[in-house]
Amino acid sequence: MKQIQQHSRIFRGLAPALAIFTATAVASGTTLVHEAFDIPAGDLHGTSGATSHGWANGWHSQYDDDGPVNQHSVSASGLTYPNLATTGGALQIESGGEFAMDHTFRVLDSTFDSGSMWASALIQLSTTAGGTGSFQINFHDDSYNNNLYMGTEWAGSEWQIGRGPEGDARSDSGVAAVGGETFLLVMNLDFAAEEARFWVNPESGITDPGAPATSITSAEFGPIDRISVTSGSFDDVDFTGTVVDEIRVGTSYEAVAPIPEPSTYAAFAGLLALALVYLKRRRVSRG
């Protein structure tokens, strides 16, 4: 009985560490939408990832009549980012040269129009932003008039957040949109405060990403029921090879920037191993 009481005291002593581990390893909030593009390599349109959720249907294209269509495909390997959970392949633009424009979208299974909405995506541009090129992850409804985007705008060279089909309200982040580098873009839309905040490459796996790189305010943030990937160039920017991955929408920052599960299990196993070693040493020391 005495030994049981001693073991109980040991595990009570470990309780604070277990609580810290649980708070760190289990994301606070809910990931409502996720697309990891775990789809067989090939054409994207009409497909849906095996582990994707929060969508009403597969990916579809809406084309611009002013030029040829950028073709999207699914690559076998996806993007990675330090301490961020990733899986599956990625969306890749196959043809994004002169006068090429496209709008590939997917409808959500619910509409966001109140409260606080977090969203994130990994992006690797094939070329540094600038000239007459534009590349965006868009959040909007069927009208597209209330579009909220994170990406680049015509003639812009920095990652930015903006609202409206023509970037009616937009703000640069101060971070250059460099080609060949993987960026984690995160935004938080507070419908009540009429404010959208924006981060570039925040630390993942934490509860608070800190101060945003920039933000915009607008009374025109409307309902969001779909997400689209849009790119275009009038003459001098070629987005062929640009990659998008790990699109997420959730109720908190942790929900859209979760840590990889294997590291969670490893940390838990390590904690248990320490407890077992401690118990064994106590038994040996007591003869």
SVG drawing of the C-alpha trace seen along z (x, -y; Angstrom):
<svg xmlns="http://www.w3.org/2000/svg" viewBox="-23 -51 43 56">
<polyline fill="none" stroke="black" stroke-width="0.4" points="0.0,0.0 2.9,-2.3 4.5,-1.6 1.3,-2.5 1.1,-5.8 4.7,-6.6 4.0,-5.9 0.8,-8.0 2.9,-10.9 5.4,-10.5 2.7,-10.7 1.0,-13.6 4.4,-15.3 4.4,-14.6 1.0,-16.0 2.1,-19.6 4.5,-18.4 1.7,-16.3 -0.6,-19.3 2.0,-21.4 2.6,-18.7 -1.1,-18.3 -1.6,-22.1 1.3,-22.2 0.7,-19.0 -3.1,-19.2 -4.1,-22.1 -6.5,-24.5 -9.5,-25.2 -10.8,-23.3 -9.4,-22.9 -12.7,-23.3 -11.2,-23.1 -8.1,-21.3 -6.6,-20.5 -3.3,-18.6 -3.6,-17.6 -3.2,-13.9 -4.5,-13.2 -2.9,-10.9 -0.4,-13.0 -2.1,-14.4 -5.0,-16.8 -6.4,-18.7 -9.9,-19.6 -12.8,-17.7 -10.6,-16.0 -10.8,-15.8 -8.0,-14.8 -8.4,-11.6 -7.9,-13.4 -9.3,-16.8 -12.4,-17.9 -14.7,-20.9 -15.5,-21.1 -18.7,-20.7 -17.2,-19.4 -14.0,-19.0 -11.8,-21.6 -13.2,-23.5 -12.0,-26.1 -13.5,-29.4 -11.6,-30.8 -10.8,-34.3 -11.8,-34.9 -8.9,-37.4 -6.2,-34.7 -5.2,-31.1 -5.9,-29.1 -3.3,-28.2 -3.4,-24.4 -3.2,-23.1 -2.0,-19.7 -1.2,-17.7 2.5,-17.0 3.5,-13.9 5.5,-15.7 4.3,-18.6 5.8,-21.6 7.3,-21.5 7.7,-24.2 9.5,-23.9 7.4,-22.3 4.3,-22.3 2.2,-19.2 2.2,-18.4 1.2,-15.4 0.3,-14.5 1.2,-16.3 0.6,-19.9 -1.2,-22.1 1.1,-23.1 0.6,-25.6 1.7,-24.0 1.2,-26.9 1.4,-30.5 3.2,-32.5 2.3,-35.6 -1.4,-36.7 -2.3,-33.6 -5.0,-34.0 -7.0,-31.5 -9.3,-31.1 -9.4,-27.6 -11.8,-27.3 -13.4,-24.9 -16.7,-25.5 -16.8,-25.1 -19.5,-23.0 -20.3,-26.0 -20.3,-29.8 -18.2,-32.0 -19.8,-35.4 -19.3,-36.0 -16.9,-35.5 -13.2,-35.0 -11.8,-33.0 -8.2,-31.9 -6.7,-30.6 -3.2,-29.5 -1.5,-28.2 2.0,-27.2 3.2,-28.9 6.3,-28.7 6.4,-31.0 8.4,-29.9 9.6,-33.4 10.0,-36.5 6.9,-38.7 6.9,-41.9 6.2,-43.3 2.6,-42.7 2.1,-39.4 -0.4,-38.6 -0.8,-35.4 -3.4,-35.1 -5.2,-32.7 -8.7,-34.1 -11.6,-33.8 -15.0,-35.0 -18.5,-34.1 -20.0,-33.5 -20.1,-37.2 -16.4,-37.7 -17.0,-41.3 -16.2,-40.7 -13.0,-38.9 -10.3,-38.8 -6.9,-37.6 -3.3,-37.0 -0.7,-36.9 0.7,-39.5 -1.0,-42.1 -0.2,-43.6 3.3,-45.3 3.7,-44.4 6.9,-42.7 5.8,-42.0 3.4,-39.5 0.2,-41.4 -3.3,-41.1 -6.2,-42.8 -9.9,-43.1 -12.0,-43.5 -11.6,-42.2 -9.2,-45.0 -7.4,-45.2 -9.6,-48.1 -8.1,-47.9 -4.6,-46.3 -1.4,-46.5 2.1,-45.2 3.8,-43.0 7.3,-44.3 8.4,-40.7 9.5,-40.2 7.7,-37.5 10.9,-35.7 10.7,-32.9 11.9,-29.4 11.3,-29.9 8.5,-28.3 6.3,-30.8 3.7,-30.2 0.9,-32.8 -1.6,-33.2 -4.6,-35.6 -7.2,-36.2 -10.5,-37.8 -12.5,-39.3 -16.0,-40.0 -17.2,-42.1 -14.0,-44.3 -14.0,-44.5 -10.3,-43.8 -8.1,-41.2 -4.6,-40.6 -1.8,-39.0 1.4,-37.1 4.3,-35.9 6.3,-32.9 5.1,-32.9 6.3,-30.2 4.0,-27.2 2.8,-25.0 2.3,-27.9 -0.9,-29.5 -0.2,-33.1 1.7,-34.1 2.5,-37.6 2.0,-40.9 0.9,-40.7 3.1,-41.9 0.2,-44.1 -3.6,-44.4 -6.5,-46.0 -9.9,-47.2 -13.1,-47.3 -16.8,-47.4 -17.2,-45.3 -16.0,-41.9 -18.8,-39.7 -19.7,-36.0 -17.1,-33.5 -18.2,-30.1 -15.3,-29.2 -11.5,-29.4 -9.7,-30.0 -6.2,-30.1 -5.7,-32.9 -2.7,-33.8 -2.2,-36.0 0.3,-38.0 -0.1,-40.5 3.4,-40.1 6.5,-39.6 5.9,-37.2 5.7,-33.4 4.2,-31.5 4.7,-28.1 5.8,-25.7 4.4,-27.8 3.2,-25.5 0.4,-25.8 -0.1,-23.4 -1.7,-22.8 -4.7,-25.1 -6.4,-25.3 -9.3,-27.2 -9.9,-27.1 -11.1,-28.7 -7.6,-29.5 -4.0,-30.0 -3.0,-26.6 -5.8,-25.0 -4.3,-26.4 -0.6,-25.9 -0.5,-22.5 2.7,-20.6 3.4,-17.2 1.8,-14.3 4.9,-12.1 6.7,-14.7 3.7,-14.8 3.9,-11.0 7.7,-11.1 7.4,-13.8 4.7,-11.8 6.8,-8.6 9.9,-10.5 7.9,-11.8 6.7,-8.3 10.2,-6.9 11.5,-9.4 8.8,-8.4 9.6,-4.7 13.3,-5.3 12.6,-7.3 10.4,-4.5 13.1,-1.9 15.8,-3.8 13.7,-4.3 13.1,-0.6 16.8,0.2 17.9,-2.4 15.4,-1.0 16.9,2.5"/>
</svg>
